[in-house]
Every structure is written in C-alpha cells, then in structure tokens.
Amino acid sequence: MNTKHVEDKAERKKLKRTARKKAAPKAKRASGVARGSNKKKVRHMSKGQRKR
C-alpha cells in the first residue's frame, strides 16, 4: 500500500495495519526452497584478468 501522501506517522501506521488485515494470506514457502543463510552461495569468478 502506498502511504507516501500521509504525513502523520500514527495515521500511516493505522492505514498500513488495516491494509495488512484486508490482504489475502500469503502462501507457505515450498518445502524445497531454502531461505537466508541456507541458500546456495554464488561462486565468484577469479580475480585478476577480466573474463568478459
């Protein structure tokens, strides 16, 4: 929800909370999907001479 136009912090918080309650519940994460530190790490290319 876009609350950029709302200046008052309390008002913005109230709007966001009501929007969160109205929103459809998010689906559970699939069992095979890792999250955070359990994700596979990216193999970095060797340093030094450029490859591309």
KOLVEXLO-884525 format. One record per residue: residue in one letter; x, z, y of N, C-alpha, C in turn. Coordinates in steps of 0.05 Angstrom, whole numbers, padded with zeros to 5 digits, always signed. Atoms other than C-alpha are relative to their C-alpha. Example, Ala and Ser with C-alpha at 12.3 -4.5 7.8 and 13.67 -1.06 7.14 Angstrom:
KOLVEXLO-884525
A+00018+00000-00024+00246+00156-00090+00018+00000+00024 S-00016-00001-00024+00273+00143-00021-00015+00014+00022 
end
This chain:
KOLVEXLO-884525
M+00017+00000-00024+00000+00000+00000+00018+00000+00025 N-00016+00002-00025+00026-00018+00069-00011+00020+00021 T+00008-00020-00019+00024+00042+00116+00018-00001+00025 K-00019+00003-00023+00072+00015+00169-00013+00006+00026 H+00014-00003-00025+00019+00017+00223-00008+00029+00006 V+00008-00028-00004+00004+00092+00213+00024+00016+00010 E-00022-00016-00012+00046+00136+00259+00002+00028-00012 D+00000-00028+00009+00025+00205+00235+00008+00003-00029 K-00010-00003+00027+00062+00229+00174-00021+00011-00020 A+00021-00012+00017+00005+00271+00146-00021-00020-00007 E+00020+00021+00004-00044+00214+00155+00010-00020-00021 R-00012+00020+00018+00003+00166+00120+00001+00010-00029 K-00001-00013+00026+00012+00215+00062-00027+00000-00013 K+00027-00001+00011-00063+00222+00054-00009-00028-00009 L+00007+00028+00007-00073+00146+00053+00013-00008-00026 K-00015+00008+00024-00019+00137+00001-00011+00014-00025 R+00011-00016+00023-00047+00192-00044-00026-00012-00010 T+00026+00011+00008-00117+00162-00043+00004-00027-00014 A-00006+00026+00011-00088+00093-00058+00011+00003-00028 R-00012-00004+00027-00048+00121-00117-00022+00008-00020 K+00021-00008+00017-00111+00153-00145-00018-00024-00008 K+00017+00023+00005-00150+00088-00139+00013-00021-00018 A-00015+00021+00015-00095+00045-00171-00004+00003-00030 A+00003+00000+00029-00101+00026-00244+00025+00014-00012 P-00023-00013+00012-00057+00068-00290+00020-00020-00011 K-00021+00018+00009+00010+00037-00307+00002+00002-00030 A-00004+00001+00029+00023+00015-00378+00025+00015-00008 K-00023-00015+00010+00070+00056-00420+00023-00020-00005 R-00024+00017+00004+00141+00028-00427+00001-00007-00030 A-00002+00008+00028+00151-00012-00491+00022+00016-00014 S-00019-00017+00014+00189+00025-00545+00028-00011-00001 G-00027+00012+00002+00247-00024-00547+00015-00002+00026 V-00012+00004-00026+00261-00022-00473+00015+00025+00009 A-00016-00023-00008+00319+00023-00452-00004+00005+00030 R+00003-00006-00029+00317+00058-00384+00024+00016+00010 G-00022-00015-00013+00371+00082-00337+00027-00003-00013 S-00027+00001+00011+00437+00101-00368+00002-00010-00028 N+00000+00011+00028+00415+00077-00437+00001-00030+00000 K-00001+00029-00001+00415+00005-00413+00027-00011-00008 K-00026+00012+00007+00468-00043-00438+00016-00006+00025 K-00017+00004-00024+00526-00047-00389+00008-00029+00002 V-00008+00027-00005+00546-00113-00357+00030-00002-00003 R-00029+00004+00003+00615-00138-00379+00009-00015+00024 H-00010+00013-00025+00652-00153-00315+00022-00020-00007 M-00020+00020+00005+00695-00215-00311+00027+00011+00008 S-00027-00011-00005+00770-00205-00309+00007-00004+00030 K-00008+00002-00028+00800-00191-00241+00024-00019+00002 G-00023+00017-00004+00854-00236-00211-00009-00028+00008 Q+00006+00028-00007+00848-00312-00211-00030-00005-00003 R+00029+00005+00001+00778-00337-00195-00007-00018-00023 K+00009+00015+00023+00738-00364-00253-00017-00024+00009 R+00018+00021-00009+00690-00407-00212+00006-00007+00029 
end
